[in-house]
């Protein structure tokens, strides 16, 4: 439903999609339930966020003391393909035309070391933070020398000072972004497109249990709701219209296939997926299950819920397995991309004479599959 919004945004080179505060709050609560001290004493870095608009900044600054943060760092972009935005929702790697003339907005750096009720009205809110920033008491608000790009020396130096990165990187730069986080050995909680699972920079991390998906699929069935400005809103696709704290009218749209990617532990991923036996699946399935691939030595399982509990061989399952994947329950062998690239030769049916671009059943090409086995107990 939101594709028209994304296409319109792409045509106008406008990618102002903002994560809702409630989605950030619900996601982070899952980690706090598993480990209440996960952020305590840590430096959190939001390095793709405009503090004037970002709900990431708002969440962490309002919960600074509750989380026990040591420091909060936020940097924003100035005029660029991702200027003053949180999230680019179209994965176009082409370089966009630069804005002519002098940028109107300067990239900023906010460093929060302390938050308190500075006006002593009995309530702590963003107005208190603004007053502290303006007074430069214990906190810092300064322009960056460069454009705020996460790949700049300025941003990398701030990254080195941080413990956990929480942000929305531009989807078109997701590969570079996660590669940088791994290179600097950082903990992170970031938003990405579901298709990023298949990236060569990402899939090995999932396979080796160095990165996993977050908890948000339980909240919005694998989708997220974003605030978008009126100028790019397709009113037919809008779910809600509201006035934000700045008095601006914002439109809420639903985007499918968005996930949190993280290396922070949460309890949901250690919960085994309830499974039926092979006989039970056969009994209740609406179409013929467990057909063998023409080109792989494995069986096709078209629905995650139909993974049989008593099958010891290799199974091809949808990418959505990562939403419910428990490393104690399953072993990730690879994907059909790995088979195509010759990385899993034992899985190839030697009698197959067609392409190895995807899995085939009865000569019908299937969607991307992840190849798994049950872990031996």
C-alpha positions, 0 to 999 in steps of 0.5 A, a space after each residue: 500500500 505504501 509503494 505509491 508513497 515511496 515511488 512519489 518520494 523517489 521521483 521528487 528526491 524526497 525521503 522524509 520518512 520518520 520513525 514513530 516514537 511508539 515503534 522505537 519505545 516498543 522495540 527497545 522495551 524488548 531488550 530491557 525486559 531481557 536485560 534491564 541494564 543493557 544501556 546502563 553506563 553506555 554511550 548511545 550514538 544516533 548518527 543519521 538523525 536530525 535532533 529537531 525531528 528525530 524520535 530517536 533523539 527524543 526517546 533517548 533524551 527523555 529516558 536518559 536517566 531511566 536507561 542510565 546512559 552515560 552519554 547520548 550523541 546525535 549527528 545530523 546531515 546537512 543538504 545531501 541525498 539524505 539531508 535532514 532525514 532519518 530514513 531513505 525507504 527506497 534502495 536506489 544506489 544511484 547518486 542523486 543530483 546535489 542541491 545547488 547553492 549554499 545549504 540552508 541547514 548546517 549539520 549539527 552535533 548534540 552531545 548530552 551528558 546530563 538531563 534534569 528539570 532545569 526550570 524546576 516546574 516538576 516535569 522534565 521534557 524537551 524544553 528542559 533539554 533545549 534550555 540546557 543546550 542553549 545555556 551549554 551547561 553539561 551538554 554540547 550543541 555545535 555545528 559539524 565542520 562537514 556534512 554529517 555523513 556517517 563515513 566522514 572522519 568527524 562521524 567516525 571519531 564519534 563512532 569510536 567513542 560510542 558503545 551502541 548505535 541506534 538509528 535509521 541508516 539510509 537504505 541505499 547505504 545499508 551495506 556500507 553502514 553495517 559494514 562500518 559497525 562490524 569493522 569498529 566492533 559496535 553494538 547496534 539496533 538499526 532499521 533496514 529493508 527485509 531484502 538486506 537479509 540476502 546482501 553478501 555483507 549481511 547474510 554471513 553475519 546472520 548465518 554465523 549468529 553475529 547479527 539477528 533480527 529484532 523484536 518488532 515483527 510481533 508489534 506490526 506483523 513485519 511492517 512499520 508505520 512512518 510519519 511523512 510530510 504532506 508534500 509527498 503524502 498519497 492521501 489514498 494510502 494514509 492510515 492516520 493524520 495527526 498534529 505533532 508536538 511542533 504543530 506540524 501536520 503529519 501523515 502516517 503510512 504503513 510500509 511492509 518488509 521493514 525490520 530491525 537488525 541488531 546484535 543486542 540480545 533479546 528474549 524472543 530469539 531464544 524461544 523455540 518455534 512451536 512445530 508440528 510433526 511431518 504427519 500433522 503438517 500433511 494432515 492439515 496442509 491445504 496443498 501438497 507439502 514437502 516436495 523435493 527440489 528439482 535442483 537441490 537435495 532438500 525439501 521445500 517448506 513454503 510456510 515457516 509454520 509448516 517446518 516439520 519437527 521430525 525431519 532431519 534433512 535440509 529444508 528450504 524455507 522463506 526469508 521470514 524464518 529470521 523473524 522466528 529464528 532461534 539459534 538453539 533450534 535451527 542451523 542456517 546452512 546458507 541460501 539459494 544464492 550460496 548454492 548458485 555461487 557454488 558454496 554448497 556443492 553437496 546440496 546440488 542435484 547432479 542430475 539437474 541440467 537447468 539454472 541454479 539461480 533459485 530453487 525449482 519444484 516441478 520446473 517452477 522457479 521459487 522465491 528466495 529460500 533459506 536452507 536450514 536443518 534442525 540442530 542436533 540435541 
